[in-house]
Structures are given as structure tokens and as C-alpha cells.
Amino acid sequence: TTIEFGVNIKRGVLVGHHNHVGKFCEINPGVILSGNVTVGEKTVIGSGTVVRDGVSIGANTVIGMGCNVLSDIPAGSVAYGNPCRVVKTNKRSDKS
């Protein structure tokens, strides 16, 4: 697993094998990142979210609380629900 500079991993997070977490991400309490997960730069993952094996989350993305992320989430998205789905574009991603 590779965790880049400026990543904020909070209490109770479980990080599996062969993951890559990009710069300046925020991973909130109780998140589970299974194996072979990729998290793009400046992404926020809400508390209690579970990310399935092999899923890729794009840069500048916000994932809501308590989601089950079962498929890839494109960059610059806001996604939530169960299963997790893209709901809208992250307007803050344009101002990187």
C-alpha cells in the first residue's frame, strides 16, 4: 500500500493490501479500504464507508457517509447512497 503526502487518516480506518491513496486525501473514521483500491488526490471519504476490492475513486471526489462503493467513481464527483452512485459534479474540483 502507498499513502502519499498530506493524507489525513482518522481513527478506526482499515487499509487493505496493494492500495494507493493520493496526496491530500481525507479518510474519515471507520472507513474500510479493501485490496487494490485507488483513491485519487484531494478526495474525501465519509465515515463508515466500505470500498470494495479493485475499485478506483477519481481525484477531487467526495464520497458520503456509510456508503458501499461497489464500482469505480469518476474524478470530480459527489457520490453517495447504498450502493454508492454519482449524484452530481463536485464544483470545488474546478478550483483546484
All heavy atoms as an XYZ file, in Angstrom:
690
protein
N       0.845     -1.187      0.000
C       0.000      0.000      0.000
C       0.877      1.232      0.000
O       1.872      1.299      0.707
C      -0.925     -0.005      1.238
O      -1.847     -1.083      1.087
C      -1.690      1.276      1.371
N       0.479      2.235     -0.796
C       1.196      3.504     -0.870
C       0.269      4.616     -0.415
O      -0.838      4.755     -0.930
C       1.634      3.798     -2.320
O       2.412      2.703     -2.791
C       2.437      5.073     -2.398
N       0.733      5.407      0.555
C      -0.024      6.554      1.034
C       0.850      7.778      0.804
O       1.933      7.883      1.380
C      -0.396      6.394      2.515
C      -1.281      5.147      2.675
C      -1.093      7.643      3.033
C      -1.570      4.764      4.095
N       0.374      8.680     -0.035
C       1.181      9.843     -0.411
C       1.120     10.957      0.632
O       0.418     10.851      1.637
C       0.755     10.326     -1.794
C       1.103      9.327     -2.882
C       1.027      9.905     -4.266
O       1.146     11.134     -4.434
O       0.855      9.120     -5.208
N       1.804     12.059      0.359
C       1.960     13.187      1.269
C       0.624     13.863      1.595
O      -0.232     14.022      0.737
C       2.902     14.225      0.627
C       3.092     15.447      1.460
C       3.946     15.433      2.548
C       2.405     16.608      1.173
C       4.114     16.559      3.333
C       2.568     17.742      1.942
C       3.424     17.715      3.031
N       0.474     14.281      2.844
C      -0.656     15.102      3.257
C      -1.965     14.363      3.442
O      -3.016     14.988      3.541
N      -1.933     13.044      3.523
C      -3.161     12.258      3.696
C      -3.538     12.264      5.178
O      -2.703     12.057      6.046
C      -2.971     10.815      3.188
C      -4.189      9.964      3.499
C      -2.684     10.822      1.699
N      -4.821     12.487      5.451
C      -5.339     12.513      6.813
C      -6.188     11.261      7.024
O      -7.304     11.180      6.520
C      -6.169     13.788      7.011
C      -6.596     13.981      8.438
O      -6.376     13.147      9.298
N      -7.234     15.114      8.686
N      -5.635     10.292      7.751
C      -6.340      9.039      8.039
C      -6.762      9.094      9.499
O      -5.928      9.178     10.392
C      -5.452      7.815      7.780
C      -5.069      7.765      6.302
C      -6.169      6.540      8.198
C      -4.130      6.649      5.946
N      -8.067      9.025      9.734
C      -8.596      9.181     11.081
C      -8.787      7.841     11.775
O      -8.549      6.776     11.198
C      -9.876      9.985     11.015
C      -9.585     11.380     10.461
C     -10.751     12.288     10.481
C     -10.310     13.647      9.916
N     -11.436     14.432      9.497
N      -9.226      7.883     13.009
C      -9.338      6.723     13.893
C     -10.202      5.594     13.312
O     -11.243      5.839     12.735
C      -9.948      7.181     15.208
C      -9.977      6.132     16.274
C     -10.580      6.669     17.511
N      -9.823      7.845     17.927
C      -9.788      8.325     19.145
N     -10.501      7.764     20.079
N      -9.078      9.383     19.437
N      -9.747      4.375     13.476
C     -10.532      3.201     13.118
C     -10.588      2.878     11.638
O     -11.404      2.072     11.212
N      -9.724      3.471     10.844
C      -9.691      3.185      9.400
C      -8.899      1.901      9.166
O      -7.850      1.692      9.770
C      -9.055      4.359      8.621
C      -8.830      4.001      7.162
C      -9.917      5.603      8.738
N      -9.418      1.043      8.290
C      -8.713     -0.182      7.912
C      -8.289     -0.063      6.453
O      -9.119      0.188      5.579
C      -9.621     -1.396      8.087
C     -10.136     -1.648      9.504
C     -11.119     -2.806      9.515
C      -8.982     -1.916     10.448
N      -6.994     -0.226      6.211
C      -6.455     -0.110      4.857
C      -5.899     -1.469      4.454
O      -5.008     -2.001      5.121
C      -5.342      0.964      4.782
C      -4.778      1.056      3.379
C      -5.875      2.318      5.233
N      -6.439     -2.025      3.378
C      -6.030     -3.341      2.905
C      -4.728     -3.313      2.122
O      -3.972     -2.349      2.159
N      -4.510     -4.356      1.357
C      -3.262     -4.568      0.618
C      -3.300     -3.926     -0.776
O      -4.360     -3.773     -1.370
C      -2.995     -6.070      0.476
C      -4.072     -6.777     -0.288
N      -4.069     -6.892     -1.657
C      -5.217     -7.365      0.138
C      -5.147     -7.552     -2.045
N      -5.857     -7.840     -0.978
N      -2.141     -3.544     -1.265
C      -1.936     -3.038     -2.619
C      -2.829     -1.840     -2.969
O      -3.285     -1.703     -4.098
C      -2.130     -4.151     -3.662
C      -1.116     -5.233     -3.525
N      -1.359     -6.358     -2.775
C       0.128     -5.348     -4.012
C      -0.295     -7.137     -2.816
N       0.629     -6.544     -3.563
N      -3.074     -0.972     -2.002
C      -3.863      0.241     -2.242
C      -2.950      1.398     -2.575
O      -1.763      1.390     -2.252
C      -4.689      0.598     -1.006
C      -5.770     -0.406     -0.715
O      -6.267     -1.057     -1.621
N      -6.135     -0.547      0.532
N      -3.531      2.420     -3.198
C      -2.803      3.664     -3.458
C      -3.715      4.831     -3.082
O      -4.810      4.954     -3.634
C      -2.389      3.791     -4.928
C      -1.668      5.066     -5.193
N      -0.321      5.200     -4.989
C      -2.112      6.277     -5.603
C       0.033      6.445     -5.272
N      -1.040      7.114     -5.641
N      -3.261      5.660     -2.136
C      -4.028      6.828     -1.701
C      -3.232      8.064     -2.115
O      -2.091      8.249     -1.689
C      -4.275      6.810     -0.177
C      -5.074      8.030      0.244
C      -4.983      5.530      0.237
N      -3.841      8.907     -2.956
C      -3.177     10.095     -3.491
C      -3.016     11.212     -2.467
O      -3.545     11.154     -1.358
N      -2.302     12.244     -2.859
C      -1.979     13.381     -1.996
C      -3.226     14.090     -1.480
O      -4.216     14.230     -2.185
C      -1.127     14.393     -2.756
C       0.210     13.881     -3.173
C       0.943     14.919     -3.992
C       2.240     14.352     -4.520
N       2.918     15.300     -5.416
N      -3.130     14.569     -0.225
C      -4.114     15.449      0.414
C      -5.527     14.878      0.497
O      -6.499     15.616      0.423
C      -4.122     16.824     -0.266
C      -2.771     17.470     -0.280
C      -2.061     17.581     -1.466
C      -2.182     17.911      0.884
C      -0.791     18.148     -1.486
C      -0.916     18.479      0.878
C      -0.222     18.603     -0.306
N      -5.641     13.567      0.660
C      -6.957     12.936      0.849
C      -7.333     12.985      2.323
O      -6.483     13.074      3.198
C      -6.918     11.477      0.407
S      -6.788     11.289     -1.369
N      -8.626     12.886      2.582
C      -9.139     12.802      3.940
C      -9.988     11.537      4.041
O     -10.988     11.398      3.333
C      -9.987     14.025      4.268
C     -10.529     14.017      5.664
C     -11.319     15.262      5.999
O     -11.162     16.282      5.303
O     -12.111     15.196      6.946
N      -9.560     10.634      4.910
C     -10.278      9.376      5.099
C     -10.799      9.380      6.533
O     -10.034      9.309      7.488
C      -9.374      8.170      4.809
C      -8.837      8.276      3.373
C     -10.143      6.876      4.998
C      -7.856      7.222      2.988
N     -12.116      9.485      6.674
C     -12.761      9.681      7.965
C     -12.924      8.386      8.755
O     -12.715      7.299      8.222
C     -14.099     10.394      7.744
C     -13.865     11.854      7.427
O     -13.400     12.603      8.269
N     -14.152     12.253      6.201
N     -13.316      8.485     10.055
C     -13.353      7.318     10.932
C     -14.197      6.163     10.406
O     -15.263      6.366      9.826
C     -13.969      7.865     12.224
C     -13.637      9.314     12.208
C     -13.697      9.707     10.762
N     -13.689      4.949     10.615
C     -14.427      3.742     10.306
C     -14.454      3.317      8.849
O     -15.141      2.370      8.493
N     -13.688      3.985      7.997
C     -13.648      3.617      6.581
C     -12.862      2.319      6.415
O     -11.862      2.093      7.092
C     -13.013      4.743      5.731
C     -12.730      4.289      4.310
C     -13.909      5.964      5.727
N     -13.324      1.474      5.496
C     -12.603      0.242      5.156
C     -12.247      0.303      3.677
O     -13.132      0.405      2.825
C     -13.457     -1.007      5.433
C     -13.798     -1.088      6.918
C     -12.732     -2.267      4.962
C     -14.780     -2.181      7.275
N     -10.948      0.291      3.385
C     -10.462      0.215      2.007
C      -9.977     -1.209      1.795
O      -8.954     -1.615      2.350
C      -9.311      1.192      1.769
C      -9.597      2.676      1.972
C      -8.320      3.490      1.752
C     -10.696      3.149      1.068
N     -10.704     -1.996      1.021
C     -10.306     -3.380      0.748
C      -9.040     -3.383     -0.109
O      -8.386     -2.363     -0.227
C     -11.454     -4.099      0.040
O     -12.600     -4.099      0.853
N      -8.705     -4.478     -0.733
C      -7.476     -4.580     -1.516
C      -7.566     -3.963     -2.900
O      -8.638     -3.870     -3.486
N      -6.432     -3.532     -3.416
C      -6.297     -2.983     -4.775
C      -7.203     -1.787     -5.035
O      -7.740     -1.629     -6.130
C      -6.555     -4.075     -5.828
C      -5.531     -5.160     -5.757
O      -4.336     -4.897     -5.775
N      -5.984     -6.396     -5.641
N      -7.365     -0.929     -4.041
C      -8.189      0.272     -4.165
C      -7.283      1.447     -4.511
O      -6.195      1.589     -3.967
C      -8.948      0.554     -2.848
C      -9.642      1.907     -2.881
C      -9.938     -0.555     -2.568
N      -7.750      2.304     -5.423
C      -7.034      3.534     -5.767
C      -7.906      4.717     -5.403
O      -9.073      4.781     -5.799
C      -6.721      3.588     -7.274
O      -5.936      2.441     -7.624
C      -5.968      4.847     -7.635
N      -7.339      5.661     -4.636
C      -8.045      6.876     -4.248
C      -7.258      8.049     -4.821
O      -6.085      8.233     -4.494
C      -8.166      6.996     -2.714
C      -8.894      8.276     -2.334
C      -8.862      5.782     -2.125
N      -7.899      8.851     -5.677
C      -7.235      9.987     -6.308
C      -6.974     11.135     -5.344
O      -7.546     11.194     -4.251
N      -6.135     12.069     -5.757
C      -5.751     13.224     -4.936
C      -6.961     14.059     -4.521
O      -7.935     14.167     -5.259
C      -4.792     14.126     -5.715
C      -3.458     13.499     -5.995
C      -2.517     14.440     -6.724
O      -2.905     15.583     -7.024
O      -1.385     14.018     -6.996
N      -6.854     14.660     -3.329
C      -7.847     15.601     -2.796
C      -9.254     15.021     -2.702
O     -10.241     15.715     -2.893
C      -7.858     16.884     -3.614
C      -6.529     17.609     -3.637
C      -6.587     18.846     -4.496
C      -5.225     19.476     -4.619
N      -5.215     20.590     -5.559
N      -9.337     13.741     -2.396
C     -10.626     13.060     -2.252
C     -10.980     12.958     -0.781
O     -10.108     12.774      0.062
C     -10.557     11.672     -2.912
O     -10.466     11.856     -4.322
C     -11.762     10.826     -2.604
N     -12.265     13.072     -0.471
C     -12.773     12.931      0.893
C     -13.703     11.725      0.921
O     -14.622     11.630      0.102
C     -13.542     14.194      1.337
C     -14.134     14.007      2.726
C     -12.650     15.419      1.294
N     -13.452     10.816      1.866
C     -14.305      9.637      2.027
C     -14.971      9.727      3.393
O     -14.298      9.806      4.421
C     -13.500      8.333      1.897
C     -12.815      8.271      0.523
C     -14.406      7.125      2.100
C     -11.934      7.067      0.308
N     -16.305      9.713      3.403
C     -17.092      9.870      4.624
C     -16.999      8.692      5.574
O     -16.692      7.560      5.182
N     -17.317      8.950      6.831
C     -17.255      7.954      7.900
C     -18.062      6.702      7.579
O     -19.150      6.783      7.024
C     -17.816      8.553      9.198
O     -17.077      9.668      9.590
N     -17.498      5.550      7.940
C     -18.204      4.291      7.825
C     -18.365      3.739      6.422
O     -19.099      2.781      6.215
N     -17.688      4.311      5.462
C     -17.783      3.846      4.077
C     -16.924      2.604      3.871
O     -15.835      2.491      4.426
C     -17.348      4.965      3.111
O     -18.300      6.016      3.203
C     -17.254      4.496      1.682
N     -17.418      1.682      3.054
C     -16.667      0.476      2.699
C     -16.415      0.513      1.195
O     -17.347      0.696      0.412
C     -17.453     -0.803      3.065
C     -16.687     -2.047      2.633
C     -17.748     -0.838      4.556
N     -15.148      0.357      0.795
C     -14.778      0.373     -0.621
C     -14.340     -1.033     -1.011
O     -13.403     -1.598     -0.433
C     -13.648      1.390     -0.906
C     -13.332      1.432     -2.388
C     -14.032      2.777     -0.403
N     -15.018     -1.599     -1.989
C     -14.792     -2.979     -2.442
C     -13.439     -3.144     -3.145
O     -12.880     -2.194     -3.683
C     -15.924     -3.337     -3.400
C     -15.876     -4.721     -3.929
C     -17.079     -4.950     -4.783
N     -16.736     -5.881     -5.851
C     -17.522     -6.179     -6.830
N     -18.694     -5.610     -6.939
N     -17.143     -7.029     -7.738
N     -12.943     -4.370     -3.191
C     -11.690     -4.709     -3.882
C     -11.692     -4.195     -5.321
O     -12.682     -4.337     -6.034
C     -11.500     -6.226     -3.958
C     -11.118     -6.848     -2.638
O     -10.796     -6.113     -1.704
O     -11.147     -8.092     -2.554
N     -10.559     -3.627     -5.736
C     -10.356     -3.250     -7.127
C     -11.050     -1.988     -7.583
O     -11.008     -1.648     -8.756
N     -11.672     -1.241     -6.679
C     -12.394     -0.018     -7.052
C     -11.429      1.157     -7.145
O     -10.487      1.281     -6.369
C     -13.523      0.282     -6.033
C     -14.100      1.672     -6.227
C     -14.605     -0.762     -6.142
N     -11.691      2.037     -8.104
C     -10.903      3.254     -8.283
C     -11.814      4.460     -8.059
O     -12.875      4.559     -8.663
C     -10.324      3.283     -9.695
O      -9.578      4.451     -9.896
N     -11.364      5.368     -7.190
C     -12.086      6.610     -6.924
C     -11.234      7.740     -7.479
O     -10.069      7.882     -7.096
C     -12.337      6.797     -5.417
C     -13.183      5.636     -4.878
C     -13.011      8.135     -5.144
C     -13.334      5.616     -3.369
N     -11.794      8.530     -8.375
C     -11.050      9.596     -9.037
C     -10.686     10.752     -8.120
O     -11.202     10.873     -7.009
N      -9.816     11.624     -8.597
C      -9.362     12.795     -7.847
C     -10.498     13.792     -7.646
O     -11.454     13.835     -8.422
C      -8.216     13.461     -8.601
N     -10.375     14.605     -6.575
C     -11.325     15.672     -6.270
C     -12.758     15.161     -6.148
O     -13.701     15.779     -6.642
C     -11.261     16.778     -7.327
C      -9.897     17.410     -7.391
O      -9.365     17.827     -6.373
N      -9.320     17.441     -8.574
N     -12.917     14.031     -5.490
C     -14.222     13.398     -5.331
C     -14.621     13.403     -3.866
O     -13.775     13.326     -2.986
C     -14.168     11.952     -5.875
O     -13.903     12.016     -7.276
C     -15.447     11.199     -5.651
N     -15.917     13.490     -3.613
C     -16.458     13.403     -2.260
C     -17.375     12.180     -2.209
O     -18.298     12.072     -3.015
C     -17.253     14.673     -1.879
C     -17.865     14.523     -0.496
C     -16.371     15.902     -1.949
N     -17.093     11.281     -1.261
C     -17.921     10.101     -1.043
C     -18.638     10.297      0.288
O     -18.006     10.590      1.307
C     -17.065      8.808     -0.970
C     -16.195      8.643     -2.219
C     -17.941      7.594     -0.731
C     -16.940      8.356     -3.488
N     -19.959     10.145      0.304
C     -20.761     10.364      1.506
C     -20.526      9.314      2.580
O     -19.841      8.318      2.383
N     -21.159      9.546      3.746
C     -21.041      8.637      4.886
C     -21.784      7.328      4.645
O     -22.834      7.305      4.014
C     -21.668      9.283      6.125
C     -20.918     10.433      6.690
S     -21.793     11.207      8.068
C     -22.206      9.830      9.075
N     -21.228      6.239      5.177
C     -21.911      4.960      5.213
C     -22.179      4.301      3.877
O     -23.059      3.460      3.771
N     -21.430      4.659      2.866
C     -21.648      4.113      1.523
C     -20.954      2.766      1.349
O     -19.942      2.493      1.991
C     -21.075      5.059      0.468
S     -21.870      6.648      0.417
N     -21.493      1.967      0.461
C     -20.809      0.775     -0.034
C     -20.410      1.091     -1.469
O     -21.264      1.159     -2.347
C     -21.716     -0.456     -0.008
C     -21.928     -0.969      1.386
O     -21.005     -0.972      2.188
N     -23.139     -1.391      1.682
N     -19.120      1.320     -1.686
C     -18.632      1.682     -3.014
C     -18.292      0.382     -3.737
O     -17.294     -0.266     -3.434
C     -17.410      2.620     -2.932
C     -16.978      3.061     -4.319
C     -17.716      3.839     -2.065
N     -19.138      0.021     -4.701
C     -19.009     -1.268     -5.386
C     -18.426     -1.154     -6.782
O     -18.040     -2.155     -7.373
C     -20.388     -1.941     -5.470
C     -21.103     -2.154     -4.137
C     -22.485     -2.749     -4.369
C     -20.274     -3.019     -3.208
N     -18.385      0.070     -7.340
C     -17.838      0.264     -8.685
C     -17.065      1.573     -8.729
O     -17.162      2.397     -7.816
C     -18.969      0.269     -9.722
O     -19.887      1.295     -9.443
N     -16.307      1.770     -9.802
C     -15.464      2.952     -9.945
C     -16.289      4.234     -9.911
O     -17.400      4.292    -10.427
C     -14.692      2.896    -11.264
C     -13.664      1.775    -11.289
O     -13.424      1.149    -10.233
O     -13.098      1.529    -12.363
N     -15.696      5.273     -9.305
C     -16.306      6.599     -9.229
C     -15.382      7.549     -9.991
O     -14.192      7.629     -9.694
C     -16.454      7.069     -7.762
C     -17.233      6.053     -6.919
C     -17.082      8.449     -7.702
C     -18.679      5.881     -7.279
N     -15.907      8.275    -10.998
C     -15.044      9.155    -11.794
C     -14.562     10.385    -11.014
O     -15.155     10.768    -10.003
C     -15.944      9.569    -12.963
C     -17.330      9.372    -12.486
C     -17.291      8.281    -11.466
N     -13.509     10.993    -11.504
C     -12.942     12.192    -10.885
C     -13.949     13.335    -10.898
O     -14.782     13.443    -11.795
C     -11.672     12.606    -11.628
N     -13.847     14.190     -9.869
C     -14.670     15.388     -9.803
C     -16.144     15.119     -9.538
O     -16.998     15.853    -10.015
N     -16.442     14.082     -8.757
C     -17.834     13.702     -8.499
C     -18.190     13.849     -7.031
O     -17.322     13.835     -6.162
C     -18.058     12.239     -8.876
O     -17.792     12.014    -10.214
N     -19.482     13.946     -6.765
C     -20.039     13.785     -5.430
C     -20.897     12.538     -5.520
O     -21.794     12.455     -6.366
C     -20.886     15.006     -4.999
C     -21.562     14.755     -3.667
C     -20.021     16.260     -4.948
N     -20.612     11.554     -4.674
C     -21.305     10.270     -4.750
C     -21.726      9.834     -3.352
O     -20.990     10.014     -2.385
C     -20.397      9.228     -5.383
N     -22.923      9.275     -3.272
C     -23.390      8.715     -2.010
C     -24.527      7.750     -2.285
O     -24.948      7.582     -3.424
C     -23.803      9.801     -1.008
C     -24.799     10.809     -1.513
C     -26.166     10.545     -1.466
C     -24.377     12.026     -2.021
C     -27.086     11.483     -1.924
C     -25.288     12.963     -2.468
C     -26.641     12.685     -2.404
O     -27.546     13.612     -2.853
N     -25.035      7.133     -1.216
C     -26.108      6.158     -1.343
C     -25.582      4.757     -1.117
O     -24.402      4.541     -0.863
N     -26.506      3.821     -1.172
C     -26.136      2.450     -0.923
C     -26.864      1.549     -1.913
O     -28.051      1.312     -1.735
C     -26.517      2.084      0.513
C     -25.636      1.023      1.077
O     -24.904      0.381      0.345
N     -25.723      0.834      2.369
N     -26.230      1.085     -2.973
C     -24.806      1.253     -3.282
C     -24.492      2.691     -3.716
O     -25.369      3.426     -4.149
C     -24.572      0.283     -4.429
C     -25.894      0.133     -5.093
C     -26.921      0.289     -4.006
N     -23.230      3.053     -3.589
C     -22.772      4.405     -3.879
C     -22.909      4.720     -5.365
O     -22.494      3.936     -6.215
C     -21.316      4.527     -3.450
S     -20.681      6.200     -3.487
N     -23.526      5.876     -5.657
C     -23.713      6.326     -7.047
C     -23.328      7.796     -7.161
O     -23.493      8.563     -6.221
C     -25.183      6.211     -7.442
C     -25.668      4.828     -7.545
C     -27.115      4.790     -8.012
N     -27.631      3.490     -7.616
C     -28.612      3.303     -6.764
N     -29.250      4.317     -6.257
N     -28.984      2.092     -6.445
N     -22.893      8.170     -8.337
C     -22.584      9.580     -8.604
C     -23.899     10.349     -8.638
O     -24.829      9.988     -9.345
C     -21.825      9.750     -9.936
C     -21.625     11.215    -10.260
C     -20.498      9.014     -9.880
N     -23.962     11.436     -7.846
C     -25.176     12.243     -7.749
C     -25.016     13.558     -8.495
O     -25.947     14.046     -9.120
C     -25.523     12.496     -6.268
C     -26.730     13.399     -6.130
C     -25.756     11.176     -5.561
N     -23.812     14.150     -8.420
C     -23.565     15.410     -9.113
C     -22.068     15.622     -9.285
O     -21.253     14.842     -8.807
C     -24.191     16.580     -8.362
C     -23.648     16.802     -6.965
C     -24.380     17.950     -6.290
C     -23.861     18.190     -4.885
N     -24.521     19.318     -4.250
N     -21.723     16.710     -9.959
C     -20.330     17.090    -10.149
C     -19.859     17.899     -8.948
O     -20.607     18.719     -8.421
C     -20.180     17.937    -11.430
O     -20.672     17.166    -12.525
C     -18.740     18.314    -11.686
N     -18.626     17.669     -8.538
C     -18.040     18.430     -7.444
C     -17.576     19.775     -7.993
O     -16.552     19.860     -8.662
C     -16.872     17.657     -6.832
C     -16.271     18.356     -5.641
O     -16.772     19.381     -5.190
N     -15.205     17.794     -5.129
N     -18.321     20.837     -7.732
C     -17.984     22.160     -8.256
C     -16.667     22.677     -7.733
O     -15.990     23.451     -8.391
C     -19.106     23.138     -7.935
C     -20.386     22.800     -8.679
C     -21.499     23.757     -8.357
C     -22.753     23.310     -9.093
N     -23.890     24.124     -8.759
N     -16.250     22.237     -6.553
C     -14.968     22.657     -5.992
C     -13.785     22.101     -6.779
O     -12.694     22.610     -6.707
C     -14.846     22.238     -4.548
C     -15.786     22.970     -3.659
C     -15.583     22.580     -2.228
N     -15.794     23.771     -1.442
C     -15.097     24.095     -0.380
N     -14.166     23.296      0.057
N     -15.340     25.209      0.266
N     -13.988     21.025     -7.527
C     -12.888     20.417     -8.268
C     -12.378     21.318     -9.391
O     -11.254     21.201     -9.831
C     -13.286     19.052     -8.842
O     -14.229     19.184     -9.874
N     -13.218     22.254     -9.855
C     -12.805     23.187    -10.903
C     -11.819     24.226    -10.390
O     -11.089     24.844    -11.143
C     -14.010     23.928    -11.493
C     -14.991     22.958    -12.146
O     -14.538     21.880    -12.579
O     -16.180     23.279    -12.209
N     -11.777     24.433     -9.056
C     -10.956     25.475     -8.444
C      -9.678     24.919     -7.847
O      -9.071     25.541     -7.015
C     -11.756     26.174     -7.358
C     -13.009     26.821     -7.865
C     -13.820     27.367     -6.733
C     -15.149     27.890     -7.249
N     -16.040     28.299     -6.172
N      -9.263     23.714     -8.233
C      -8.102     23.056     -7.627
C      -6.999     23.989     -7.555
O      -6.060     24.302     -7.562
C      -7.670     21.829     -8.381
O      -8.693     21.097     -8.906
